Amino acid sequence: DEAFEAIDTAIANTEKNLSNTEELFMSFRKEIFKEITGRSKILPLGKVCENLDKYRVPITKSKREAGVIPYYGASGIVDYVAEYLFDEDLLLVSEDGANLIARTYPIAFSVEGKIWVNNHAHVLKFENTNQQEFVEHYLNSISLENWVSGMAQPKLNQKALASIPIPWPSNSDLFKLVTSQVIEMKNKSESIMEVNKSKLAALEELKQSVLEKAFSG
């Protein structure tokens, strides 16, 4: 009982470390975009990129030909197929799904190379990857509830997506600078989180080991 109590305390502390690390990254990302917003012009998303939604083609699972090309949906890769629709750097943004409100994982994600996209993810093309990654991290840092319709089946339609205000620095170097700072902090946070996840696994193994030893004499 004493060993279990100590292990449970360690597990609780490690889980708190995981939560704190994630909150710290989100807070840092929010603050850096708040600072850049204060010295940037604000433009609707539709003015800074090209929407390629008209080229999307959904394929039912029974009609997909298996292959190595990633098949993307609202939350990322959902399958691999034989053909592709796009072959370039693009930003995909979730069009529907509960995650638009819950935000348990990113709703915007950059892709490159040959891909296929169904009609559950918007397809955006930017002038360069610095702008693309800047918008990716910005969209993942803000709440989209003001632009999402429907609570039972949340949806971010094309018109609403295009109207989202985006800070747009006049100095083009700031796109890369902000993105690199966010990515650096993200990598550090993920490294710390991996350490704590390993600790949790080790603590669970220790708990099981104590239990086995206690009953084996």
C-alpha positions in Angstrom: 0.0 0.0 0.0 2.8 2.4 0.9 4.6 1.6 -2.4 1.4 2.1 -4.4 0.7 5.4 -2.7 4.2 6.7 -3.6 3.9 5.5 -7.2 0.4 7.0 -7.5 1.8 10.3 -6.3 4.6 10.1 -8.8 2.1 9.3 -11.6 -0.1 12.3 -10.6 2.9 14.6 -10.6 4.1 13.3 -14.0 0.6 13.8 -15.5 0.6 17.3 -14.1 4.0 18.0 -15.8 2.5 16.8 -19.1 -0.5 19.1 -18.7 1.7 22.1 -17.7 4.1 21.6 -20.6 1.2 21.6 -23.1 -0.3 24.7 -21.5 3.0 26.5 -21.5 3.5 25.9 -25.3 -0.1 27.0 -26.0 0.4 30.1 -23.9 3.7 31.0 -25.6 2.2 30.5 -29.1 -0.8 32.7 -28.2 1.4 35.5 -26.8 3.8 35.6 -29.8 0.9 35.9 -32.2 -0.7 38.5 -29.9 2.5 40.5 -30.1 2.8 40.2 -33.9 -0.9 41.1 -34.4 -0.3 44.4 -32.6 2.1 45.6 -35.3 0.6 44.0 -38.4 -2.3 44.8 -40.8 -5.2 42.5 -40.5 -6.5 40.7 -43.7 -9.2 38.1 -44.3 -7.7 34.7 -45.0 -9.3 34.6 -48.4 -7.1 37.6 -49.5 -3.8 36.0 -48.7 -4.2 32.6 -50.2 -5.9 30.7 -53.0 -8.6 28.2 -52.2 -8.3 24.9 -54.2 -11.4 23.2 -52.7 -12.9 22.8 -56.2 -10.2 20.2 -57.1 -11.0 17.9 -54.1 -12.6 14.5 -54.9 -13.9 12.2 -52.2 -13.6 8.4 -52.8 -15.7 5.9 -50.8 -13.6 3.3 -49.1 -14.9 0.5 -51.3 -13.8 2.4 -54.4 -10.3 3.4 -53.2 -7.3 1.7 -54.9 -4.7 0.9 -52.4 -1.3 2.6 -52.8 1.3 4.8 -51.1 -0.3 8.3 -51.7 -1.7 9.8 -48.5 -5.5 10.3 -48.6 -6.4 13.3 -46.3 -9.6 14.1 -44.5 -10.6 16.6 -41.8 -8.1 15.2 -39.2 -5.2 14.2 -41.3 -4.3 11.0 -43.2 -7.2 8.5 -43.3 -5.9 6.1 -45.9 -3.4 5.5 -48.7 -4.4 5.4 -52.4 -2.8 4.8 -55.8 -3.4 8.2 -57.5 -3.0 11.8 -56.4 -4.8 15.2 -56.9 -2.1 17.6 -55.7 1.7 17.7 -55.8 2.8 20.8 -54.0 3.1 22.6 -50.7 -0.4 23.2 -49.3 -2.2 24.0 -46.1 -5.2 21.8 -45.2 -7.8 23.0 -42.8 -10.6 20.9 -41.2 -14.0 21.7 -42.8 -16.1 19.7 -40.3 -16.1 17.6 -37.2 -16.2 17.9 -33.4 -12.5 18.9 -33.3 -13.4 22.3 -34.7 -14.8 23.0 -31.2 -13.0 20.6 -29.0 -9.5 21.3 -30.5 -7.9 18.2 -29.1 -5.6 18.1 -32.1 -4.6 20.6 -34.8 -7.2 21.7 -37.3 -4.6 23.1 -39.8 -1.7 21.1 -41.1 0.8 21.6 -43.8 1.4 19.0 -46.5 3.8 18.5 -49.4 4.2 16.3 -52.4 1.7 13.9 -53.9 -1.6 13.7 -51.9 -5.3 13.1 -52.4 -7.9 15.2 -50.4 -11.5 14.5 -49.8 -14.2 17.1 -49.1 -13.7 17.2 -45.4 -10.6 19.4 -45.5 -10.2 22.8 -47.2 -7.1 23.1 -49.5 -5.2 26.4 -49.4 -2.3 27.5 -51.4 0.1 30.3 -50.4 2.8 32.4 -52.1 5.5 30.6 -50.1 5.9 28.1 -47.3 6.8 30.8 -44.7 3.4 32.3 -45.1 1.8 28.9 -45.1 3.4 27.8 -41.9 2.7 31.2 -40.3 -1.1 30.8 -41.0 -1.0 27.1 -39.9 0.3 28.0 -36.5 -2.0 31.0 -36.2 -5.1 29.1 -37.0 -4.1 26.4 -34.5 -3.6 29.1 -31.8 -7.1 30.7 -32.0 -10.7 29.7 -31.3 -12.8 29.3 -34.4 -16.1 29.2 -32.7 -17.2 32.5 -34.2 -16.8 31.1 -37.7 -18.1 27.5 -37.1 -21.8 26.8 -37.7 -23.8 23.9 -36.2 -23.0 22.5 -32.7 -24.2 18.9 -33.3 -22.3 18.7 -36.6 -19.7 21.6 -36.5 -18.8 22.9 -39.9 -16.4 25.6 -41.1 -17.6 26.5 -44.6 -15.5 28.0 -47.3 -17.0 31.5 -46.9 -16.5 31.5 -43.2 -12.9 30.3 -43.6 -12.1 33.0 -46.1 -13.4 35.7 -43.6 -11.1 34.7 -40.7 -8.9 37.8 -39.9 -5.2 37.0 -40.1 -2.3 39.3 -38.9 -0.2 40.0 -42.0 3.3 41.5 -41.2 4.6 44.1 -43.7 8.1 42.7 -43.1 8.2 39.4 -44.9 11.0 38.2 -42.7 8.6 38.1 -39.7 6.7 35.2 -41.3 9.8 32.9 -41.0 10.9 34.4 -37.6 7.6 33.8 -35.9 7.2 30.4 -37.3 10.7 29.3 -36.3 10.2 30.5 -32.8 6.9 28.6 -32.5 8.4 25.4 -34.0 11.4 25.7 -31.6 9.2 25.9 -28.6 7.0 23.1 -29.9 9.9 20.8 -30.4 11.2 21.6 -26.8 7.7 20.9 -25.4 7.3 17.7 -27.3 10.7 16.5 -26.1 9.7 17.2 -22.4 6.4 15.5 -23.0 8.1 12.4 -24.4 10.3 12.2 -21.3 7.2 12.4 -19.1 5.3 9.8 -21.1 8.2 7.4 -20.7 8.1 8.1 -17.0 4.4 7.2 -16.9 5.0 3.9 -18.7 7.9 3.1 -16.3 5.8 3.9 -13.2 3.0 1.7 -14.5 5.5 -1.1 -15.0 6.9 -0.6 -11.5 3.4 -0.7 -10.0 2.8 -4.1 -11.8 6.2 -5.4 -10.6 5.4 -4.5 -7.0 2.1 -6.2 -7.2 3.6 -9.4 -8.7 6.4 -9.5 -6.1 3.9 -8.9 -3.2 1.9 -12.0 -4.2 4.8 -14.2 -5.1 6.3 -13.8 -1.6 
